[in-house]
Amino acid sequence: MEHPNSALIRRLYEARDRDDYDAIRSLLSGDVVWHEPDVGGEHTGDLHGPGAVLAMIRDARGRTGGTFRLRPREIVANGEHAVALIDWSAEREGEVLEGKEVAVYRVRSGKVVEVHFHQDDGELDRRFWER
């Protein structure tokens, strides 16, 4: 049986994949803190609250013409944490970028309260998003 926190994070990625912003918002705590790697631009850094997170998600989708995709390879959880191993891809200005990341989620009362993302190649990510 899947851990409840794994199921929560799986639902989050499914909602992101179908651009269901209401569903995404429903899975985030009102005081969520979202730590994106600081690779430059509005898309990155520490984000506070569901509004800021949703704005970043919309921005990433917009900058890539809707091509930004996240595909969880594995999600594991225990206690108040879940960890997702992610393959991601996006196209921007004719360039395709593919990468991997590890996302470490903290969950409280069935909602995401904090997440840290760790990219496999920060420099490549920076060049892609700085344009």
N, C-alpha and C positions, 0 to 999 in steps of 0.2 A: 504494500500500500504506500502511495506517495505521501511524503511528509507535507503537512499543510502549508509550510513556507515554500516548499518547492512548487506546489500547485499554484500558490499566489504569484510567484515569479513567472511561471509558465503562462498564466493568464495575462500578466503584464506584457510579455513579449508577443503574445497572440493579439492583444489589443493594439499594440504598436504596429504590428504587421498590417492590420486592416484599417489603420488611422482612426481608431475609435477613441477619440479624445475624452468622451464622457466615461468610458470604461477605464481608461488610464487614470483619470482624476479619482475615480472611486477606489482605486487600489493604493493611492498615496495618502499618507497622513497630512493633515492640514499644516504641519510644521516640518514637512520633509526637507532634508538637506541632501543635495545631489552633487557629488564631487566628480566633475568631468576633468580629465587631464587638461591643464592650461596650455593649449597649443595655439593660442591667439584667437582673436575674434570673439564675437558674441556667443558663439556656440560652446564655449568652454569655461572652466573655472568652477567656483562654488555657486550653486543655485539654491535659493531658499524659497520654499513654498511651491504648491502645485502649479500656480500660474507661471512661474519662472521655468519650471520643468517642461510644461506644455509648450511654452514659447520656444524653448530650445529644440524640442522635437519637431515642431512645425518649421523652424528655421532650417534644420538639417534636411528635412524632406524638401523644402523649397529650394535650397541651394543646389540640390542634386536632381532637381526635376522629378522628385518622387522615387528616385532609384535607391535611396539609402535603405538598407535591409540589415536586420540582425537575426541570426539563426543560432539559437541555443544548441550546443552539442551535448551538454550535460548540465543538470541542475541538481545540487545536493544541499541538504539542509539539516540542521539540528538546533535545538534551543531557539534562540531568537535570531539566528542567521541563516542565510541561504547564499550559496556561491554558484554563479553561472559561468560556464565556459562558452564564449561566444565567437562565432565566425561572423564577420560583417563585411559588407561591400557597399560601394557607392560609385556613381559616375558623376564627374563634374568637368565641364568644358572639354569633353572628349576624352578625359583621362579616367581610367577605372582604377580604383583603389580597393584592395582587399586586405583584411587584417584579422587579428585575433585579439580578444580582450578577456580579462577576468573581471567579473563584477561581484562585489561583496556587498550583500544587502543586509540591513538590520531591520527586523520586523517586530512590530508591537501591535497587539490586538488585531491581527489580520491585515495590517497596513504597512506599507514601506515607510520607514521613518528616516532612513539614511542609506546611501549607497556610495561606494567608491569604485571607480573604473580604472583598470590598469591595462594600458595598451601594450602590444608586443613591439611596436616600432613608433615611438613618439615623434621622431623627426619626420618620417614619411607622413604621418598624420598631420603634423604641423604644416608642412608644405601644401598639403591638400586643402586644408581649411582656411589658410591665411589669404587665399586669393580674394 
